[in-house]
Amino acid sequence: MPARNSETSFGTVTRTFHWLVALLILTAIPLGVIANQLPYDTAEALAVKAELFSWHKTLGVAAFLLGLARILWAVVERHPVPLHPERKAELTLAGMVHWLLYISLVVVPLSGWVHHAAVTGFAPILWPFGQTLPFVPQSEAVASAAGAVHWVFTKVMGLAILLHIAGALKHHVIDRDATLLRMARGVVAPDQPQPVRKGAAPVVFALAIYAAGAGVAALLVPDGEALAAPAPAAETTGNWTVTEGTLGLTVKQMGAEVSGSFANWTADITFDETASAGKHGTVTVTIDMTSVTLGSVTKQALEAEFFDVASHPTAVFAADILPATEGYLAQGTLTLRGMEKAVALPFTLTITGDEAQMTGAVTLDRRDFGIGRSYGDEASVGFPVVVDVALTARRVP
C-alpha cells in the first residue's frame, strides 16, 4: 500500500498519523474529565487522582508533538480531492472543522503544558526531561491565563471532534461513499473527481472561532492586580512599617515540593535595637488565608480538609522578639484553623539607617493544626510545612 497520498486515496503515513493522534486525544480527554471529578479526601484517592492526571498530561504532550508532525506532513503532502466537489457549503464546513482540529492539536495540549510548567504541584508528566518549559516562568498569572485558554479550547476541540465524526458517519451511512473508507483502509475512490480550488473561507472561519474563544478565555483570567502579591500594607501601631515583603510556604505532595505564598498579610512591628527586659519588641502578623496560592493545588488548599478558609479566613502569629545566638527569635503563638500552637521563628535582621531587611523561616507540622487529617502518611502530603518570610520595613518617624 502506498505511503504517500494520491489524488483518490490516503497513504499509510497520513492514515497512521490520523489514527494515532485520534487515539491519543480520545484517551487523554476522558482521563482528564475523570481525574478532574475524582475526590481527593483520602491519601488513596489523591494517589489515584494524581496518577490519572499524570497520564492525561503525558498523553497530551505526546498528542502535541505528534500533532505538530501531522500538521507538517499535511502541509507538504497533497490531499485527495473531495468526492463531491459540487457541495460547496459542505466542503467549507469540512475545511473549517479540519482547521479547528489542527489548531486545537497545538493550542489545547500546549496550554495545558504551559499551565503545568508555570506552577508546582502533583501529577508530573511521565518522562525524564523535566517538568518546566523554556521561557515559561513559575507564575500564578501565567498559570491562570494558560488554564483559562486550556479550559475554553478543550470545548472547541470537543465540538470539532464531534462535527468531524458526524461528518464521517454522514458520508458512510447516508451518502454511502468512500470518504470514511479512504481514511480507515486506504480505499481508492471508485471515480476520478475533479480537483477543487481551495478557498480561504475555512481558515478564516476557524480563526474567527478561535479569536472569539481567546476573548472568552481572557474574560476568565482574574485581574492581574489580584494575581500579583501586593506589599503587605495596612495601618499599624508599631514603630516600623512594612513596605514590601513575601510570606511563602512549601510542602511536599506525592514526593514533589509545592511552593506558594499569601498575597495579603500585615505585620504590626514594635522593635528597638536595644533589648529591654530581655526582649527587643513584639510583632503581630495577620494573614488572609483566602489569599493563598499553592501551585496547582490552590483550590484544594482552601477547602475544609486543609486551611478551611470558609470557617477560618485569617491566621494570627503574635510573638515577642527575643535576642538569639545568631540574629533574633520571634517566639509566640500561631492561631491557625482555630488552633493555637507555640511557634518560634528564627530570623536575621539588617538595619541601615531607617530601613530594615528581615529574612526568616520555620518548619511547622500540619498535623498540629488538624490540616489534612485524612492524609495519615507522607506518601501523599508531607507533614512538614516550611514557612519563609522576607520583608523590608521602614522606621516610623
N, C-alpha and C positions, 0 to 999 in steps of 0.2 A: 504494500500500500504506500503511495507516495507520501513523502514527508512534507512537501510543500503544497500549498493551496493551488487549485486550478480555477478556471472560470466557472466550473459547475460543482466543485466539491471542496471540502476542507481536508487539509493534510493532517498527518498524525501529530505534528508538532502543535498546531493550533488546537486540535481536539484534546491533546494531553494537557496543555495549559488551561483550557476551558474547564475541564472536569476536575483537575487538581485544585484550582482556585475555588471552584464551586464547593468541593468537599471541605476545604479549609474554612471558608466563610460560613457554610451551613452547619459546621460543627462549632465554630467559635461563638456564633451568635447565641444559640441556646445555652452554651456553657456560661456565657456572661449573664444571661437572663436568670438562669437557675441560681448561680452564685450570688447575684445581687439580692435575690429573695430569700436565701437561706438565713436562718437565725445564727447568732454567734453568742448565745447566752451561756455556753459551756466551752471548756477548752477543746473538747472533741468536735463540737460544732464549728468552732473557729478554725480548727485544722482542716476540716473538710471544705469550708468556705474558701480558705486561702489556697488550697490545692486546686480547686476549680478555677479560681481567678488566675492562678499561675498558668494553667493550661489555656485559659481564654487569651491571656496576654501573649503567650508563646505562639499559639496558632495565629493570632492576629499579626504578629511580626512576620511570621512565615508567609502569611497571605499578602502582606505589604510587599515583601521582597519578590515573591513570585508574581504578584500583580504588576509590579514595575516591569519585570521581564516580559510578561504577557502584553503589556501596552507597547513596549518597544518592538516586539515581534509584529504586533498588529500594524505599527507604523510602516515597517519596511516590507511587510508581506501583503500581497494583493488579497482582496476579499472576493469570494464568489459572488457573482451577480445575483440579484434577487429573483425569485421565481415569478413574481407578479409585479413587474415594473410599472404597470398601469395604475397601481393603487398608491397614489402619491401621498395621501394623508397617512395611510398605514406605514409607508416607508419612513415618513418624517417622524412618526411616533416611535417606531422601532429604533431609528437612529438616535433619537433623544434618550431613549431608555439605555441604549448601549453606552452613550457618553456619560450618563448619570452613573452607570456601573463602573466605567473606567475611572471617573473622578473619585467615586466612593472608595475604590480599591486603594487609592492614595490617601485621601483625607481621613477616612474613618480609622484605619489602623494607625496612621501616623499621629493623629491627635491623641489617641489612647496611649501611644508610646511616649509622646511628649508629656502627657499628664503623669505617667509612671515615673519618668526621669526627673520631673520637677519637684516631686515630693518623696519623702521616705515613707516606708510602710511595708506591710506584709505582702505576700504573693509576688515573689520575684519572677522575672522571666527566666525560663528554664534553659539557660545556655551559659557558656563560660566567658562571655565577652563583657560582662559588667552590666550595671543597671542604669547608667546615665547615658546622656547623649551629648555630643559636642554642641556648644553654643546654646544649650538649654540650662539655665540657672536653676538652682534649688530655690523656688519661689512659689509662694501661695498664689500670687497674682497670675503667673504663667499657668500653674496647675488649674486654677479656676477657669481661665479662658479656654484651655485645651479641653477640660472636662465638658464645658458648655458646647464646644464645637463637636466633640465626640457624641454627646447625647443627641443633638439635633440631627446630625448627619447619619447616625445609625438608623434613624427613622426614614430619612431619604433613601438610604441604601435598601432598607427593608421594602419600601414601596417599589423601588426599581426592580428588585428581585422578583416580587410578586407579579409585576407587569411583564417582566421577561418570561417567567414561567407560564403566565396566562397566554402570552403571545405564541409561545412554542406549542402549547396544548391546542390552541385555536387552529394553528396550521395543521397539526397532526390529526385532530379529531373532526374538525369541521371542514377545513379545506382539503384534507387528505392528500397533502402534497409532501415533498421530501425535505422540507425545511428542517424538522427535528432530526430526521434520519441522517441528514448530511453531517450534523454535528455528533450524533450518537454513534454512527457506524461508518461514517465516511462515504455514505451512499452518493452516487453521482446522479444529479438531476436528470430525469428522463428526456428533457428537451434542452434546447440551447437558447435560453433567454438572451435578449439584447442587453448590453451594458447600459447602466443608468448613470447619468451625470449627477454627482453628489453635490447638494447644496449646503449652505451654511446654516440653514434653519435648525437642524437638530442640535448642533453645537451651541447656537445662540440660546435656544430654549433650555438646554441643560445648564448652561452657565447662569441663566436668569434664575433658575430654581435654586442653584447653589448660592447665588448672591442674596436671594431672599432668605435662605437658611442661615447665611452668615449674619444677616441683620437680626434674626431671631436669637442666634447664639450670643450676639453682642448684648442683647437686652437681658439675657440670663446671667451675665457676668456681674457680680457685685461691684459697686462703685470702687474705683481704685483707692480712694481715701480709706474705705473700710477695710481693704486688704492690707494696706500698709500699717505697720506698727507705729503709732504715734508716740512721741515722747510722753512719758507719764507726767502730766502737768495737772495740778489741782491746788486749791487753796490749802495751805498747811500752816501749822502754828509753830513749827520748829525754826531754828536759825539757819537752816540750809534748804535750798530749793533745788530739786532735781530738774535739770534742763534737757537731758536725754538719757536713754538707757534701754536695756533689754532684759527681760526676765524669761529665761528659757527652761526647758525640761527635756530630758532624754530618757527613753525606756526601751527595753528590748521586747520585740514582738516576733514570735516564731524564729528567734535567734538573731534577728536583724535589728540594729538600732533605729529607732524612730525619734526624730527630734522635732520640737515645736516651740511655741512661745505664747505669751499672753500679750495681747495688744494694749489692754487698758489696765493700768495699776497706778497706785500712788504711794509715795513714801514720805511720811512725816518724820523728819530727822532733827533731833536736837543733839549737837555734838560740840565738844570742846577738846582741843588738843591736850589740855592738861586734865588728868583724871581728878575727880572729886568723889570722896567716899568710895573709892575703888572702882568707879566707872566713869566713862567718857560721855555718856549721854544715853539717849533712848531712840528707838526707831519703831514706827508702826507702818507696816506695809499692808495696804488693802488691795486685793486682787479681784478683778471682774472675771469670774470663772467662765462666763459665757463668751469671752473674747479669745479663748484658747484656739490655737491651730496646732494640729499634731499630724503632720504629713497626710497620708491617705486615710487616716482613721479618725479625723477630726469629728465627724458625725457620731461615731461610736463613743468617743471620749466624753461627749456632752450628756450621754444617756445615763439612766438611773444606775446601771451596773458599775459605772465608773465615777465621773465627777458629779453626776446627778444635779446639774445646774438648775433644773426646774424647782428643786426643793432648797438648794444651797447655792445661790448665784454668786456669792462672794466668799473669799477666804481671807483671813487676817493673821498676820505674823506680828506679834508685839514682843519686843525684846529690849534688854539692856545692852549697851555697847561696852564691852569689857576689854581691858588690855590682855594681850596674849603674847606668847613667846615670839611668834612671828606675826606681826600685824595686830589684828583685833578679832574679837569674837562677839557676834550678836547672839545672845543667849536669852531664849524666852519661850513663848508658846505659839504654836501654829494651830489655828482653828480651821479645819477643812472638813466639809461634809458633816458639820455639826459635831465633830470630834476634836478634842484638844489633846495635843501631844507636845512634850518638851522637845525643842529643836535648838541646836547650837550651830550657827553658821560662821565659819572662819572666813575672814576676808582681809585683803590688803588695801591700803589707802595711801594715795599720794596727793599731798596738798601743795599747790603752788599759788601763793597769794590767796585770793578769794575763790579759787577753783579747786575742786577735789575730784579725783578719779578713783573709783572703787571697783574691785572685782572680787567675787567670792563664789563658792559652790558648796553644796551639801547633798548628801545622799540620803533619801528617805526610803522607807519601806511602805509600799502601797497598802499592805495588809493592816498597818497601824490605823488607817483611816477607812477601812472597810471597802477599799476600791478593788473591784474585780473579785468578789468573793467566790464566784463560780469558777474562777481560774485558779485552781488549787496548786498548780505546779508552774514551773518557769518555762516549760516547753512552749507554752502559748504566749503568756505575758510575764515578763520578768518581775521579780519582787522589787529590786532596787529602782528608784527613780532619781536621777541626778537633776537637781535644780541649780541653775547657774544664773548669776546676776552680774551685770556690768553697768555702771552708770557714771554720769558726770553731774556734779552739783555745784552750785554757787552759794557763797555765804550771803545771807540776808543782811543788808546794810543796817 
